[in-house]
């Protein structure tokens, strides 16, 4: 049976139209309100020429308008591309050009960033502007025609969208993720991918219509966006926050909204824990905490249990390329403390050795994922797609080779060891060192630069930049940080900057990154090596202690 992502919203609007679907600040929309607004936007986009499969970029903070834009794009038959709101003009231009965006929905207050990007985006024909700021007068590339309208004009359309004739194998969204080349790659997710993952995750979490999900994660992050999709599937509400910058204020609003589910990443939970026991804030209604992006440190699990004694904690592991891979059943949270758990429903995940054959228990190898969760590929990048989507054991099937090193215990629980390439996650977002290094080399006095991830309590893995000045020149930490802040999203700005006379290199001249960041940051690695006696883990732990 065909299931499109927006079918979830249509069903909830039909069966529970008066139930509150979304709260943002003082604004509250029912499922009926949400369905009507998204119908109007979808009809407007179609009227402006949007056709099935056309990409629409959405560039805004967490807001009612962002949520409506995503659903409206889906209903119109388009493909959503949610862009991190701290993205700078040159990267926005790259994203618009790379995906061939047909339309852009953006906050008018970000016109300084958007305008130069639009001038170099040949495919964008329509711009929808959110907010009261003046709509910029921007022509398309080479002075080509560009239609401008306000968000209010777009949702005042009384018409209904026409059926775009979608199938569940059609694309629903592109989620851009950093890659080892330094250029973001668009992960292609079909309606089947998204609807399956929303079903699978909400099923093992046990979400139901009485829940209220508290979401302060950016919707440009797939974990944040899926809170919206899962809520529509089960018919529950979402309290959407712009950020977690002021944790106590956010927690007060979540208590007032009677939130029951609190998704987060280790960074957010590390900011929350110092506020416990939350005096004056009644969070007794929180029945579930969910974590992904990085493994929760054991100390955080213990402290979260003390802060939320009535809540169940779900620790999960995922990749943008398949959204989610595994979760730790709560009853095993303590006895499988360093594990990322078992594969989620309707997904198979297993470890292969160097020959590509299934590895037995306690053997380190590459994690492979198969099932309906696996992406179609990387947009416009057939070589990168072929490198990770490879023929599986079943004739004609492609499976995802994650590039992550894992091992499984005798009970089938998976354990993360490390990544094959240099990409790492900071605050739940993938970091490609090359992308930051390109920016560092823009500084005229920088001769060499390398970016690595280092263990950090708040960030999970923090960004560290190591730079070598040109002979006779001086480079300061303040210069490096200031330049990066002007050119990069906040999570990519180095937390640590080290100035050296030279970088450690191999005989062939390649930078020895292991000499810049210890492997000891891998959660539980030395302890696991000691407990299991695995030769591979023992070797990694020894290397970590030697650098």
C-alpha positions as CSV (number, residue, x, y, z in Angstrom):
1,X,0.0,0.0,0.0
2,X,1.3,3.4,-1.0
3,X,2.1,5.8,2.0
4,X,3.2,9.3,1.3
5,X,4.6,11.4,4.1
6,X,1.8,14.0,4.1
7,X,-0.8,11.2,4.3
8,X,0.1,11.2,8.0
9,X,-1.0,14.8,8.3
10,X,-4.1,14.3,6.3
11,X,-5.2,11.4,8.5
12,X,-4.6,13.3,11.8
13,X,-6.5,16.3,10.4
14,X,-9.4,14.0,9.5
15,X,-9.5,12.0,12.7
16,X,-8.4,14.7,15.2
17,X,-8.7,18.0,13.5
18,X,-9.3,20.0,16.7
19,X,-6.3,18.6,18.5
20,X,-3.3,20.9,18.9
21,X,-0.6,19.9,16.5
22,X,1.9,22.6,17.0
23,X,2.8,25.2,19.6
24,X,5.5,27.9,18.9
25,X,5.6,30.6,21.6
26,X,2.0,32.0,21.9
27,X,0.9,30.5,18.6
28,X,-1.1,27.2,18.5
29,X,-2.3,25.4,15.4
30,X,-4.6,22.4,15.4
31,X,-4.2,19.6,12.9
32,X,-7.1,21.1,11.0
33,X,-5.4,24.5,10.9
34,X,-2.1,22.9,9.7
35,X,-3.9,21.0,7.0
36,X,-5.6,24.1,5.7
37,X,-2.5,26.3,5.7
38,X,-0.4,23.7,4.0
39,X,-3.1,23.1,1.3
40,X,-3.0,26.9,0.5
41,X,0.8,27.0,0.3
42,X,0.9,23.9,-1.9
43,X,-1.7,25.4,-4.3
44,X,0.3,28.6,-4.5
45,X,3.5,26.8,-5.3
46,X,1.8,24.8,-8.0
47,X,0.3,28.0,-9.4
48,X,3.8,29.5,-9.5
49,X,4.9,26.5,-11.6
50,X,6.2,24.0,-9.2
51,X,6.0,20.5,-10.6
52,X,6.4,17.0,-9.2
53,X,10.0,16.5,-8.0
54,X,11.0,20.1,-8.0
55,X,13.2,21.1,-5.1
56,X,12.2,23.9,-2.7
57,X,14.7,25.3,-0.2
58,X,13.4,26.5,3.2
59,X,15.7,28.9,5.0
60,X,14.3,29.8,8.4
61,X,14.5,29.3,12.2
62,X,12.3,26.8,13.9
63,X,8.8,28.3,13.4
64,X,5.2,27.8,12.4
65,X,6.1,29.0,8.9
66,X,9.0,26.5,8.5
67,X,6.7,23.6,9.5
68,X,3.9,24.7,7.1
69,X,6.5,25.2,4.3
70,X,7.8,21.6,4.6
71,X,4.3,20.1,4.6
72,X,3.2,22.5,1.8
73,X,6.1,21.5,-0.4
74,X,5.3,17.8,0.1
75,X,1.6,18.3,-0.8
76,X,2.6,20.2,-3.9
77,X,4.7,17.2,-5.0
78,X,7.9,19.0,-4.4
79,X,11.1,18.0,-2.5
80,X,11.9,19.9,0.7
81,X,15.5,21.1,1.4
82,X,15.6,22.6,4.9
83,X,18.7,24.8,5.2
84,X,20.5,25.5,8.5
85,X,19.5,29.1,9.4
86,X,23.1,30.1,10.2
87,X,24.3,29.2,6.7
88,X,26.3,31.9,5.0
89,X,25.6,33.3,1.5
90,X,28.2,31.4,-0.4
91,X,27.2,28.0,1.0
92,X,23.5,28.9,0.5
93,X,24.3,29.7,-3.1
94,X,26.1,26.3,-3.5
95,X,23.1,24.4,-2.0
96,X,20.6,26.2,-4.3
97,X,22.7,25.5,-7.3
98,X,23.6,21.9,-6.4
99,X,20.0,20.8,-5.9
100,X,18.6,23.0,-8.7
101,X,16.1,24.6,-6.4
102,X,12.9,25.8,-8.2
103,X,11.7,27.9,-5.3
104,X,13.0,29.3,-2.0
105,X,11.0,30.0,1.2
106,X,13.1,32.3,3.4
107,X,12.8,34.8,6.3
108,X,12.9,38.4,4.9
109,X,15.2,39.4,7.8
110,X,17.9,37.2,6.3
111,X,17.8,39.1,3.0
112,X,21.5,40.1,3.3
113,X,22.4,36.4,3.1
114,X,19.7,35.4,0.7
115,X,20.0,38.1,-1.9
116,X,23.6,37.4,-3.1
117,X,22.8,33.7,-3.2
118,X,19.7,34.3,-5.3
119,X,21.7,36.3,-7.8
120,X,23.8,33.2,-8.5
121,X,21.0,30.6,-8.4
122,X,19.9,30.1,-12.0
123,X,17.0,27.7,-11.3
124,X,15.1,29.6,-8.6
125,X,12.0,31.2,-10.1
126,X,9.9,32.0,-7.0
127,X,10.9,33.4,-3.6
128,X,8.4,33.4,-0.7
129,X,9.4,35.8,2.1
130,X,8.5,35.2,5.8
131,X,8.0,38.0,8.2
132,X,7.5,41.8,8.3
133,X,10.9,42.9,7.0
134,X,10.9,44.5,3.6
135,X,11.0,42.1,0.8
136,X,14.2,42.6,-1.1
137,X,14.1,43.7,-4.8
138,X,16.3,40.9,-6.2
139,X,16.5,39.7,-9.8
140,X,17.5,36.2,-10.7
141,X,20.8,35.3,-12.3
142,X,21.7,37.5,-15.3
143,X,18.7,39.6,-14.5
144,X,16.3,36.8,-15.2
145,X,12.7,37.0,-13.9
146,X,12.2,36.1,-10.2
147,X,8.7,36.1,-8.7
148,X,8.5,37.5,-5.1
149,X,5.6,37.1,-2.7
150,X,5.0,37.2,1.0
151,X,4.3,34.2,3.1
152,X,0.9,35.7,4.0
153,X,0.0,36.0,0.3
154,X,1.1,32.4,-0.2
155,X,-1.2,31.0,2.5
156,X,-4.2,33.2,1.7
157,X,-4.9,31.2,-1.4
158,X,-8.3,29.6,-1.1
159,X,-7.6,27.0,-3.7
160,X,-6.7,23.4,-3.1
161,X,-3.6,21.8,-4.6
162,X,-4.0,19.4,-7.5
163,X,-2.9,15.8,-7.1
164,X,0.7,15.7,-8.3
165,X,0.6,11.9,-8.9
166,X,3.2,10.9,-6.4
167,X,4.4,7.4,-5.7
168,X,6.1,6.4,-2.5
169,X,9.4,5.9,-4.5
170,X,9.4,9.7,-5.4
171,X,11.7,12.0,-3.5
172,X,10.3,13.7,-0.4
173,X,13.4,15.6,0.7
174,X,17.1,16.3,0.4
175,X,19.0,16.5,3.7
176,X,22.5,18.0,3.2
177,X,25.3,16.4,5.2
178,X,29.0,17.2,5.2
179,X,31.3,14.8,3.4
180,X,35.0,14.0,3.2
181,X,35.4,16.1,0.1
182,X,34.5,19.3,2.1
183,X,31.3,19.9,0.0
184,X,27.9,19.0,1.5
185,X,26.1,16.1,-0.1
186,X,22.3,16.0,-0.6
187,X,21.0,12.7,0.9
188,X,18.0,11.7,-1.2
189,X,15.1,10.4,1.0
190,X,12.0,9.1,-0.7
191,X,8.5,9.1,0.7
192,X,9.0,5.5,1.4
193,X,12.2,6.2,3.4
194,X,10.6,9.0,5.5
195,X,7.2,7.3,6.1
196,X,8.9,4.0,7.0
197,X,11.4,5.7,9.4
198,X,8.6,7.7,11.1
199,X,6.7,4.5,11.6
200,X,9.6,2.4,12.8
201,X,11.0,5.0,15.3
202,X,7.6,6.0,16.7
203,X,6.8,2.3,17.1
204,X,9.8,1.3,19.2
205,X,9.5,4.5,21.2
206,X,5.8,3.8,21.9
207,X,4.6,7.3,20.9
208,X,0.9,7.8,21.2
209,X,-1.7,10.5,20.5
210,X,-1.7,11.8,24.1
211,X,2.1,12.7,23.9
212,X,3.4,16.2,23.6
213,X,6.9,16.2,22.0
214,X,9.3,19.0,23.1
215,X,11.5,19.9,20.1
216,X,14.3,22.4,20.5
217,X,16.5,20.7,17.8
218,X,16.8,22.6,14.5
219,X,14.6,21.2,11.8
220,X,17.5,21.4,9.4
221,X,18.8,18.4,11.5
222,X,16.9,15.2,10.4
223,X,16.4,14.2,14.1
224,X,14.5,17.5,14.6
225,X,12.5,17.2,11.4
226,X,11.4,13.7,12.2
227,X,9.7,14.9,15.4
228,X,7.2,16.7,13.2
229,X,6.7,13.6,11.0
230,X,6.3,11.2,13.9
231,X,3.9,13.5,15.6
232,X,1.7,13.7,12.5
233,X,1.8,9.9,12.2
234,X,0.5,9.3,15.8
235,X,-1.6,12.4,16.0
236,X,0.2,14.0,18.9
237,X,1.4,17.6,19.5
238,X,4.8,19.3,19.2
239,X,6.1,22.2,21.2
240,X,8.7,23.8,19.0
241,X,11.5,25.9,20.3
242,X,14.0,28.0,18.4
243,X,17.0,26.7,20.3
244,X,18.1,25.5,23.8
245,X,20.3,28.6,24.4
246,X,18.4,29.5,27.6
247,X,17.6,26.1,29.1
248,X,15.7,27.2,32.1
249,X,13.3,29.4,30.1
250,X,12.8,26.5,27.6
251,X,12.1,24.1,30.4
252,X,9.5,26.4,31.9
253,X,7.6,26.6,28.6
254,X,7.8,22.8,28.2
255,X,6.4,22.4,31.7
256,X,3.5,24.8,30.9
257,X,2.8,22.9,27.7
258,X,2.8,19.6,29.7
259,X,5.4,18.0,27.5
260,X,5.8,14.3,27.8
261,X,8.7,13.5,25.4
262,X,12.1,15.2,25.4
263,X,14.4,14.4,22.4
264,X,17.9,15.7,22.6
265,X,21.6,15.2,21.9
266,X,24.4,14.9,24.5
267,X,25.2,18.6,24.1
268,X,21.7,19.6,25.1
269,X,21.5,17.1,28.0
270,X,24.8,18.3,29.3
271,X,23.4,21.9,29.4
272,X,20.2,20.7,31.1
273,X,21.7,18.6,33.9
274,X,23.3,21.4,35.9
275,X,19.8,22.8,36.4
276,X,18.5,19.7,38.1
277,X,16.5,19.3,40.3
278,X,14.6,22.1,38.3
279,X,13.3,23.9,41.3
280,X,10.0,25.7,40.5
281,X,9.6,23.8,37.3
282,X,7.3,20.8,37.2
283,X,8.7,18.3,34.7
284,X,7.0,15.3,36.2
285,X,5.0,14.8,33.0
286,X,8.2,13.9,31.0
287,X,7.8,10.2,30.5
288,X,10.5,9.7,27.8
289,X,14.0,11.0,26.9
290,X,15.5,10.2,23.6
291,X,19.1,10.7,22.5
292,X,21.0,10.4,19.2
293,X,23.9,11.9,17.4
294,X,26.5,10.5,19.9
295,X,26.4,8.0,22.7
296,X,25.4,9.3,26.0
297,X,28.2,9.1,28.5
298,X,27.4,6.7,31.4
299,X,27.6,9.6,33.9
300,X,24.9,11.4,31.9
301,X,22.6,8.4,31.8
302,X,22.9,8.0,35.6
303,X,22.3,11.7,36.2
304,X,19.4,11.9,33.7
305,X,17.8,9.0,35.6
306,X,18.1,10.9,38.8
307,X,16.7,14.1,37.3
308,X,13.8,12.3,35.6
309,X,13.1,9.3,37.8
310,X,9.8,8.5,36.0
311,X,11.2,8.8,32.5
312,X,12.3,6.0,30.2
313,X,15.6,6.8,28.4
314,X,16.2,5.7,24.8
315,X,19.7,5.9,23.4
316,X,19.9,5.6,19.6
317,X,22.4,5.6,16.7
318,X,21.8,6.8,13.2
319,X,23.1,8.2,10.0
320,X,21.6,10.9,7.7
321,X,21.8,8.3,5.0
322,X,19.2,6.1,6.7
323,X,18.0,8.4,9.5
324,X,18.2,5.8,12.3
325,X,19.9,2.4,12.6
326,X,19.5,1.1,16.1
327,X,18.3,1.8,19.7
328,X,19.0,0.3,23.1
329,X,15.9,-1.2,24.7
330,X,15.6,0.7,28.0
331,X,15.8,-2.5,30.0
332,X,19.3,-3.0,28.7
333,X,20.5,0.6,29.2
334,X,22.7,-0.3,32.1
335,X,23.9,-3.8,31.2
336,X,24.7,-2.7,27.6
337,X,26.0,0.7,28.6
338,X,28.5,1.3,25.8
339,X,26.3,-0.2,23.1
340,X,24.2,1.6,20.5
341,X,21.7,-1.3,20.7
342,X,19.8,-3.5,18.3
343,X,18.5,-2.6,14.8
344,X,15.2,-0.8,14.7
345,X,12.1,-2.5,13.3
346,X,12.2,-3.6,9.7
347,X,16.0,-2.9,9.5
348,X,18.9,-5.2,9.4
349,X,22.4,-4.0,10.5
350,X,25.4,-6.2,10.5
351,X,29.2,-6.1,10.6
352,X,31.4,-7.2,7.6
353,X,35.1,-8.0,7.6
354,X,37.8,-6.9,5.1
355,X,36.5,-9.4,2.6
356,X,33.0,-8.0,2.8
357,X,31.7,-11.1,4.5
358,X,29.6,-11.1,7.6
359,X,31.8,-11.1,10.7
360,X,31.1,-13.1,13.8
361,X,30.6,-11.8,17.3
362,X,33.4,-9.7,18.8
363,X,35.1,-8.9,15.4
364,X,35.6,-5.3,14.4
365,X,34.5,-4.4,10.8
366,X,32.3,-2.1,8.8
367,X,28.6,-1.6,9.7
368,X,26.2,-2.4,6.8
369,X,22.5,-1.4,6.9
370,X,19.7,-2.8,4.7
371,X,16.0,-2.1,4.6
372,X,13.5,0.5,3.7
373,X,15.3,3.2,5.6
374,X,18.3,3.3,3.3
375,X,18.6,6.5,1.1
376,X,18.3,6.5,-2.7
377,X,21.7,8.0,-2.9
378,X,23.5,11.4,-3.0
379,X,21.9,14.0,-5.2
380,X,24.0,14.5,-8.4
381,X,26.9,12.4,-7.1
382,X,26.9,9.0,-8.7
383,X,30.5,8.1,-7.7
384,X,29.9,8.9,-4.0
385,X,26.7,7.0,-4.2
386,X,28.3,3.9,-5.6
387,X,31.0,4.1,-2.9
388,X,28.5,3.5,-0.1
389,X,25.5,1.8,-1.8
390,X,26.8,-1.6,-2.9
391,X,25.2,-4.9,-4.0
392,X,24.0,-6.9,-1.0
393,X,23.4,-10.6,-0.5
394,X,20.0,-10.6,-2.3
395,X,20.2,-10.2,-6.1
396,X,19.5,-6.7,-7.2
397,X,19.5,-5.2,-3.7
398,X,21.7,-2.3,-2.7
399,X,22.8,-2.0,1.0
400,X,24.4,0.9,2.8
401,X,28.1,0.6,3.7
402,X,28.3,3.2,6.5
403,X,32.1,3.6,6.7
404,X,31.8,3.2,10.5
405,X,33.7,0.6,12.4
406,X,31.6,-1.6,14.7
407,X,31.5,-4.9,16.5
408,X,28.6,-6.9,17.8
409,X,28.5,-9.0,21.0
410,X,27.1,-12.5,21.4
411,X,23.6,-11.0,21.9
412,X,23.7,-9.0,18.7
413,X,24.1,-5.6,20.4
414,X,26.2,-3.2,18.3
415,X,29.2,-1.2,19.5
416,X,30.6,1.8,17.7
417,X,34.4,1.9,17.4
418,X,35.2,4.8,15.0
419,X,34.9,6.2,11.6
420,X,36.9,5.2,8.5
421,X,37.2,8.8,7.3
422,X,37.8,12.0,9.1
423,X,34.2,13.2,9.3
424,X,32.9,13.5,12.9
425,X,29.8,14.9,14.7
426,X,29.8,18.0,16.8
427,X,26.5,18.9,18.7
428,X,24.8,16.3,16.5
429,X,25.9,17.8,13.2
430,X,28.4,16.2,10.8
431,X,31.6,18.1,10.5
432,X,33.8,17.7,7.4
433,X,37.3,19.0,8.3
434,X,38.1,19.9,4.7
435,X,35.2,22.4,4.7
436,X,36.6,24.3,7.7
437,X,40.2,23.9,6.4
438,X,39.1,25.7,3.2
439,X,38.0,28.6,5.2
440,X,41.2,28.6,7.3
441,X,43.3,28.8,4.2
442,X,41.5,32.0,3.3
443,X,43.5,33.7,6.0
444,X,46.6,35.1,4.1
445,X,49.0,34.3,6.9
446,X,48.0,30.6,7.3
447,X,50.5,28.3,5.5
448,X,49.1,25.0,6.7
449,X,45.9,23.9,8.5
450,X,44.2,20.8,9.9
451,X,40.9,20.3,11.6
452,X,40.2,17.4,13.9
453,X,37.7,16.3,16.5
454,X,38.6,16.2,20.1
455,X,36.6,14.8,23.1
456,X,34.5,17.4,24.8
457,X,31.9,17.1,27.6
458,X,29.3,19.5,26.0
459,X,30.0,19.1,22.2
460,X,30.6,15.3,22.3
461,X,33.3,15.9,19.8
462,X,34.6,19.5,19.6
463,X,36.2,21.2,16.6
464,X,39.9,21.8,17.0
465,X,41.9,23.8,14.4
466,X,45.7,23.5,14.2
467,X,47.4,26.1,12.0
468,X,50.9,26.9,10.9
469,X,51.7,30.5,10.1
470,X,53.6,31.5,7.0
471,X,57.3,32.3,7.7
472,X,57.6,35.6,9.6
473,X,53.8,36.0,10.0
474,X,51.7,35.8,13.1
475,X,48.3,34.1,13.5
476,X,46.3,34.4,16.7
477,X,43.5,32.3,18.1
478,X,41.2,35.4,18.0
479,X,41.9,35.9,14.2
480,X,41.1,32.3,13.4
481,X,37.9,32.2,15.5
482,X,36.7,35.6,14.2
483,X,37.2,34.6,10.6
484,X,35.5,31.3,11.0
485,X,32.5,32.9,12.8
486,X,32.1,35.2,9.7
487,X,32.2,32.3,7.3
488,X,30.8,29.2,9.0
489,X,27.8,28.0,10.9
490,X,28.2,28.2,14.7
491,X,28.7,24.4,15.2
492,X,31.7,24.5,12.7
493,X,33.6,27.3,14.5
494,X,36.6,25.8,16.2
495,X,36.3,25.6,20.0
496,X,40.0,25.0,20.2
497,X,42.7,26.7,18.2
498,X,46.4,25.7,18.3
499,X,49.2,27.5,16.5
500,X,52.2,25.3,15.7
501,X,55.5,25.6,13.8
502,X,54.7,22.5,11.8
503,X,52.2,19.7,11.4
504,X,53.1,16.0,11.9
505,X,53.3,14.2,8.5
506,X,53.8,10.8,7.1
507,X,56.7,10.0,4.8
508,X,54.4,10.7,1.8
509,X,53.6,14.2,3.2
510,X,50.1,13.5,4.5
511,X,49.1,15.0,7.8
512,X,49.1,12.6,10.7
513,X,45.8,13.6,12.2
514,X,46.2,11.0,15.0
515,X,49.0,13.2,16.2
516,X,46.6,16.1,16.6
517,X,43.7,14.4,18.4
518,X,43.7,11.3,20.6
519,X,41.5,8.4,19.8
520,X,40.8,8.1,23.5
521,X,37.7,10.2,23.0
522,X,35.8,7.2,21.6
523,X,33.3,6.4,24.4
524,X,34.3,3.4,26.4
525,X,37.1,2.2,24.0
526,X,39.8,1.5,26.6
527,X,37.3,-0.2,29.0
528,X,35.8,-2.3,26.2
529,X,39.3,-3.4,25.1
530,X,40.0,-4.5,28.6
531,X,36.7,-6.3,29.1
532,X,36.6,-8.1,25.8
533,X,40.2,-8.7,25.0
534,X,39.6,-7.8,21.4
535,X,42.9,-7.4,19.6
536,X,41.6,-4.6,17.3
537,X,40.2,-2.6,20.3
538,X,43.3,-3.1,22.3
539,X,45.4,-1.8,19.5
540,X,43.2,1.3,19.1
541,X,43.3,1.9,22.8
542,X,47.1,1.6,22.8
543,X,47.3,4.1,19.9
544,X,45.0,6.5,21.8
545,X,47.3,6.5,24.8
546,X,50.4,6.9,22.7
547,X,49.5,10.2,21.0
